[in-house]
Amino acid sequence: MLYFSLGDFVRHPLKPDWGIGQVQSIVGMNVTVNFPHAGKQMINCAIVELEKVDRADETPFG
């Protein structure tokens, strides 16, 4: 079961360089997220567990 909703901010645990992305759509276990450094990515949450984050927690990269 997914624990986030449209508009929530998430981080891909294996791709931290993608930055903090915003959830654009959810269809079953497939979530489309718009990442600032990778664009729109469809993530299968049955395989990758996205980390929900508070936008205020974002730390700038390099």
N, CA, C and O atoms as CSV, one atom per row, in Angstrom:
chain,resi,resn,atom,element,x,y,z
A,1,MET,N,N,0.846,-1.192,0.000
A,1,MET,CA,C,0.000,0.000,0.000
A,1,MET,C,C,0.889,1.253,0.000
A,1,MET,O,O,1.864,1.336,0.746
A,2,LEU,N,N,0.538,2.206,-0.837
A,2,LEU,CA,C,1.301,3.441,-0.931
A,2,LEU,C,C,0.893,4.381,0.202
A,2,LEU,O,O,-0.269,4.422,0.608
A,3,TYR,N,N,1.853,5.119,0.690
A,3,TYR,CA,C,1.609,5.991,1.832
A,3,TYR,C,C,1.754,7.466,1.474
A,3,TYR,O,O,1.958,8.307,2.350
A,4,PHE,N,N,1.648,7.772,0.199
A,4,PHE,CA,C,1.692,9.161,-0.219
A,4,PHE,C,C,0.597,9.429,-1.245
A,4,PHE,O,O,-0.040,8.509,-1.757
A,5,SER,N,N,0.395,10.721,-1.531
A,5,SER,CA,C,-0.689,11.169,-2.408
A,5,SER,C,C,-0.144,12.094,-3.483
A,5,SER,O,O,1.026,12.474,-3.461
A,6,LEU,N,N,-1.006,12.447,-4.418
A,6,LEU,CA,C,-0.627,13.411,-5.454
A,6,LEU,C,C,-0.113,14.688,-4.803
A,6,LEU,O,O,-0.694,15.187,-3.839
A,7,GLY,N,N,0.976,15.205,-5.338
A,7,GLY,CA,C,1.538,16.442,-4.825
A,7,GLY,C,C,2.573,16.266,-3.731
A,7,GLY,O,O,3.299,17.207,-3.410
A,8,ASP,N,N,2.653,15.076,-3.153
A,8,ASP,CA,C,3.646,14.827,-2.112
A,8,ASP,C,C,5.055,14.857,-2.699
A,8,ASP,O,O,5.245,14.636,-3.895
A,9,PHE,N,N,6.018,15.127,-1.859
A,9,PHE,CA,C,7.418,15.151,-2.266
A,9,PHE,C,C,8.100,13.867,-1.812
A,9,PHE,O,O,7.901,13.395,-0.692
A,10,VAL,N,N,8.912,13.315,-2.714
A,10,VAL,CA,C,9.568,12.031,-2.444
A,10,VAL,C,C,11.013,12.061,-2.925
A,10,VAL,O,O,11.417,12.917,-3.712
A,11,ARG,N,N,11.768,11.101,-2.426
A,11,ARG,CA,C,13.160,10.914,-2.842
A,11,ARG,C,C,13.310,9.458,-3.269
A,11,ARG,O,O,12.760,8.559,-2.632
A,12,HIS,N,N,14.057,9.226,-4.352
A,12,HIS,CA,C,14.369,7.866,-4.782
A,12,HIS,C,C,15.581,7.425,-3.979
A,12,HIS,O,O,16.630,8.062,-4.068
A,13,PRO,N,N,15.471,6.345,-3.188
A,13,PRO,CA,C,16.569,5.963,-2.295
A,13,PRO,C,C,17.860,5.567,-3.006
A,13,PRO,O,O,18.939,5.666,-2.420
A,14,LEU,N,N,17.768,5.122,-4.254
A,14,LEU,CA,C,18.963,4.711,-4.992
A,14,LEU,C,C,19.486,5.791,-5.935
A,14,LEU,O,O,20.541,5.624,-6.546
A,15,LYS,N,N,18.755,6.890,-6.054
A,15,LYS,CA,C,19.123,7.964,-6.986
A,15,LYS,C,C,19.052,9.331,-6.285
A,15,LYS,O,O,18.283,10.191,-6.712
A,16,PRO,N,N,19.826,9.545,-5.234
A,16,PRO,CA,C,19.729,10.821,-4.514
A,16,PRO,C,C,20.083,12.026,-5.374
A,16,PRO,O,O,19.645,13.140,-5.087
A,17,ASP,N,N,20.879,11.816,-6.435
A,17,ASP,CA,C,21.251,12.916,-7.328
A,17,ASP,C,C,20.066,13.430,-8.141
A,17,ASP,O,O,20.156,14.503,-8.737
A,18,TRP,N,N,18.959,12.688,-8.179
A,18,TRP,CA,C,17.768,13.159,-8.885
A,18,TRP,C,C,17.110,14.313,-8.141
A,18,TRP,O,O,16.367,15.086,-8.745
A,19,GLY,N,N,17.369,14.444,-6.844
A,19,GLY,CA,C,16.764,15.496,-6.040
A,19,GLY,C,C,15.412,15.077,-5.480
A,19,GLY,O,O,15.036,13.906,-5.519
A,20,ILE,N,N,14.703,16.052,-4.964
A,20,ILE,CA,C,13.382,15.832,-4.377
A,20,ILE,C,C,12.349,15.974,-5.495
A,20,ILE,O,O,12.264,17.016,-6.145
A,21,GLY,N,N,11.568,14.916,-5.709
A,21,GLY,CA,C,10.566,14.938,-6.772
A,21,GLY,C,C,9.164,15.086,-6.224
A,21,GLY,O,O,8.907,14.817,-5.050
A,22,GLN,N,N,8.260,15.516,-7.089
A,22,GLN,CA,C,6.859,15.665,-6.704
A,22,GLN,C,C,6.015,14.634,-7.431
A,22,GLN,O,O,6.140,14.459,-8.643
A,23,VAL,N,N,5.145,13.945,-6.679
A,23,VAL,CA,C,4.282,12.914,-7.232
A,23,VAL,C,C,3.268,13.558,-8.179
A,23,VAL,O,O,2.531,14.464,-7.791
A,24,GLN,N,N,3.241,13.072,-9.441
A,24,GLN,CA,C,2.350,13.609,-10.469
A,24,GLN,C,C,1.126,12.727,-10.690
A,24,GLN,O,O,0.024,13.230,-10.913
A,25,SER,N,N,1.324,11.397,-10.627
A,25,SER,CA,C,0.194,10.483,-10.814
A,25,SER,C,C,0.484,9.167,-10.108
A,25,SER,O,O,1.635,8.787,-9.892
A,26,ILE,N,N,-0.596,8.490,-9.759
A,26,ILE,CA,C,-0.505,7.186,-9.111
A,26,ILE,C,C,-1.514,6.266,-9.785
A,26,ILE,O,O,-2.714,6.540,-9.789
A,27,VAL,N,N,-1.013,5.165,-10.360
A,27,VAL,CA,C,-1.879,4.159,-10.983
A,27,VAL,C,C,-1.430,2.812,-10.443
A,27,VAL,O,O,-0.402,2.278,-10.859
A,28,GLY,N,N,-2.197,2.271,-9.524
A,28,GLY,CA,C,-1.791,1.033,-8.875
A,28,GLY,C,C,-0.510,1.271,-8.102
A,28,GLY,O,O,-0.446,2.156,-7.249
A,29,MET,N,N,0.509,0.482,-8.401
A,29,MET,CA,C,1.811,0.640,-7.746
A,29,MET,C,C,2.784,1.463,-8.589
A,29,MET,O,O,3.943,1.628,-8.209
A,30,ASN,N,N,2.320,1.984,-9.734
A,30,ASN,CA,C,3.158,2.822,-10.591
A,30,ASN,C,C,2.927,4.292,-10.267
A,30,ASN,O,O,1.805,4.794,-10.333
A,31,VAL,N,N,4.009,4.964,-9.916
A,31,VAL,CA,C,3.938,6.363,-9.521
A,31,VAL,C,C,4.812,7.178,-10.472
A,31,VAL,O,O,5.982,6.852,-10.675
A,32,THR,N,N,4.254,8.224,-11.047
A,32,THR,CA,C,5.036,9.133,-11.885
A,32,THR,C,C,5.454,10.307,-11.019
A,32,THR,O,O,4.629,10.973,-10.394
A,33,VAL,N,N,6.766,10.544,-10.999
A,33,VAL,CA,C,7.345,11.596,-10.170
A,33,VAL,C,C,8.160,12.529,-11.066
A,33,VAL,O,O,8.911,12.073,-11.927
A,34,ASN,N,N,8.008,13.820,-10.859
A,34,ASN,CA,C,8.796,14.806,-11.591
A,34,ASN,C,C,9.974,15.220,-10.709
A,34,ASN,O,O,9.801,15.912,-9.705
A,35,PHE,N,N,11.182,14.782,-11.104
A,35,PHE,CA,C,12.404,15.088,-10.363
A,35,PHE,C,C,13.116,16.265,-11.028
A,35,PHE,O,O,13.136,16.357,-12.255
A,36,PRO,N,N,13.705,17.171,-10.230
A,36,PRO,CA,C,14.355,18.342,-10.820
A,36,PRO,C,C,15.566,18.011,-11.692
A,36,PRO,O,O,15.873,18.752,-12.626
A,37,HIS,N,N,16.263,16.897,-11.396
A,37,HIS,CA,C,17.477,16.574,-12.149
A,37,HIS,C,C,17.333,15.328,-13.019
A,37,HIS,O,O,18.316,14.842,-13.578
A,38,ALA,N,N,16.098,14.808,-13.134
A,38,ALA,CA,C,15.887,13.615,-13.962
A,38,ALA,C,C,14.589,13.677,-14.744
A,38,ALA,O,O,14.292,12.766,-15.517
A,39,GLY,N,N,13.811,14.732,-14.560
A,39,GLY,CA,C,12.538,14.843,-15.261
A,39,GLY,C,C,11.512,13.865,-14.724
A,39,GLY,O,O,11.635,13.366,-13.605
A,40,LYS,N,N,10.496,13.595,-15.536
A,40,LYS,CA,C,9.433,12.681,-15.119
A,40,LYS,C,C,9.905,11.242,-15.228
A,40,LYS,O,O,10.417,10.811,-16.261
A,41,GLN,N,N,9.721,10.513,-14.144
A,41,GLN,CA,C,10.116,9.113,-14.076
A,41,GLN,C,C,8.947,8.301,-13.543
A,41,GLN,O,O,8.303,8.699,-12.573
A,42,MET,N,N,8.667,7.153,-14.181
A,42,MET,CA,C,7.656,6.246,-13.657
A,42,MET,C,C,8.359,5.212,-12.781
A,42,MET,O,O,9.265,4.512,-13.235
A,43,ILE,N,N,7.940,5.127,-11.548
A,43,ILE,CA,C,8.557,4.245,-10.572
A,43,ILE,C,C,7.557,3.166,-10.181
A,43,ILE,O,O,6.417,3.465,-9.827
A,44,ASN,N,N,7.989,1.915,-10.245
A,44,ASN,CA,C,7.168,0.799,-9.776
A,44,ASN,C,C,7.449,0.633,-8.285
A,44,ASN,O,O,8.518,0.158,-7.901
A,45,CYS,N,N,6.496,1.022,-7.453
A,45,CYS,CA,C,6.707,1.004,-6.006
A,45,CYS,C,C,6.634,-0.401,-5.418
A,45,CYS,O,O,6.829,-0.579,-4.215
A,46,ALA,N,N,6.356,-1.396,-6.249
A,46,ALA,CA,C,6.480,-2.780,-5.795
A,46,ALA,C,C,7.956,-3.177,-5.780
A,46,ALA,O,O,8.341,-4.144,-5.122
A,47,ILE,N,N,8.782,-2.416,-6.517
A,47,ILE,CA,C,10.218,-2.703,-6.620
A,47,ILE,C,C,11.042,-1.684,-5.834
A,47,ILE,O,O,11.982,-2.053,-5.130
A,48,VAL,N,N,10.689,-0.396,-5.955
A,48,VAL,CA,C,11.430,0.679,-5.296
A,48,VAL,C,C,10.516,1.357,-4.290
A,48,VAL,O,O,9.408,1.777,-4.627
A,49,GLU,N,N,10.984,1.462,-3.057
A,49,GLU,CA,C,10.199,2.136,-2.026
A,49,GLU,C,C,10.649,3.590,-1.930
A,49,GLU,O,O,11.685,3.896,-1.340
A,50,LEU,N,N,9.852,4.481,-2.519
A,50,LEU,CA,C,10.171,5.902,-2.467
A,50,LEU,C,C,10.064,6.401,-1.032
A,50,LEU,O,O,9.240,5.927,-0.250
A,51,GLU,N,N,10.911,7.364,-0.707
A,51,GLU,CA,C,10.917,7.950,0.633
A,51,GLU,C,C,10.154,9.264,0.608
A,51,GLU,O,O,10.539,10.196,-0.098
A,52,LYS,N,N,9.076,9.341,1.376
A,52,LYS,CA,C,8.324,10.585,1.466
A,52,LYS,C,C,9.129,11.575,2.291
A,52,LYS,O,O,9.672,11.227,3.340
A,53,VAL,N,N,9.202,12.811,1.811
A,53,VAL,CA,C,9.950,13.843,2.523
A,53,VAL,C,C,9.117,15.112,2.626
A,53,VAL,O,O,8.218,15.362,1.823
A,54,ASP,N,N,9.441,15.893,3.627
A,54,ASP,CA,C,8.856,17.215,3.770
A,54,ASP,C,C,9.681,18.150,2.898
A,54,ASP,O,O,10.908,18.136,2.992
A,55,ARG,N,N,9.069,18.941,2.077
A,55,ARG,CA,C,9.809,19.820,1.158
A,55,ARG,C,C,10.812,20.684,1.933
A,55,ARG,O,O,11.869,21.026,1.403
A,56,ALA,N,N,10.494,21.034,3.168
A,56,ALA,CA,C,11.394,21.853,3.969
A,56,ALA,C,C,12.672,21.105,4.344
A,56,ALA,O,O,13.667,21.721,4.727
A,57,ASP,N,N,12.642,19.756,4.232
A,57,ASP,CA,C,13.811,18.958,4.572
A,57,ASP,C,C,14.844,18.915,3.460
A,57,ASP,O,O,15.938,18.383,3.650
A,58,GLU,N,N,14.510,19.468,2.302
A,58,GLU,CA,C,15.427,19.394,1.160
A,58,GLU,C,C,16.717,20.148,1.466
A,58,GLU,O,O,16.700,21.283,1.943
A,59,THR,N,N,17.820,19.493,1.181
A,59,THR,CA,C,19.116,20.137,1.316
A,59,THR,C,C,19.709,20.296,-0.078
A,59,THR,O,O,19.647,19.365,-0.881
A,60,PRO,N,N,20.274,21.442,-0.375
A,60,PRO,CA,C,20.822,21.654,-1.720
A,60,PRO,C,C,22.016,20.747,-1.993
A,60,PRO,O,O,22.808,20.454,-1.097
A,61,PHE,N,N,22.131,20.315,-3.231
A,61,PHE,CA,C,23.254,19.487,-3.649
A,61,PHE,C,C,24.333,20.370,-4.240
A,61,PHE,O,O,24.063,21.276,-5.028
A,62,GLY,N,N,25.603,20.076,-3.829
A,62,GLY,CA,C,26.809,20.658,-4.346
A,62,GLY,C,C,26.722,21.951,-4.987
A,62,GLY,O,O,27.734,22.483,-5.443
